[in-house]
Amino acid sequence: MSTTIDSTRFGRIEVAPDSAIAFPHGLTGLDSRRFTLVARAEDDAFVWLHSLEDPALALPLADPRRFFTGFAFEPAEGELERLGLTAAALASEDAAIYVTVRASERLEDFTANLRAPLAIVGGAGYQLLNQAPDAELRAPLFAELAAAAAEQAA
């Protein structure tokens, strides 16, 4: 049986049971543990991680490889074991990696959190700690635009 969300952002949304994502360890700073992904179009650069429990909670996400060609994920020591995951599960075709996006009024000010990516594997979601050297907490999502804006301001 589907779940209906009366989203404050998207209006009424019907969520199929197999679209629910449970975060057994939760997400830092959030009370909700059940979410779904909402996309406006299939090829959108951004999707929304929408709470099934709070109609006002939706986080913008992006596939980091779409914006950061050198994106690397190096889990913190013991991180996968703590969450009950394996490297093979994260590398499978069923796994998806996303980063949260901090939006702004100007595109050049959009940032992504590469330090704490989200992995979705087989209907479960996990927030991971990434210790890769280039995994910034606020990486410019549109680096070229940010560089051009900085150059223009100088």
Secondary structure, DSSP 8 states (H G I E B T S, - for coil): --EEEEETTTEEEEE-GGG-EE-TT--TT----EEEEE-SSTT-SEEEEEESS-TT-EEEEE-HHHH-TT----B-TTHHHHHT--HHHHHSTTEEEEEEEE--SSGGG-EE--SS-EEEETTEEEE--B--TT--SSEETTHHHHHHHHHHH-
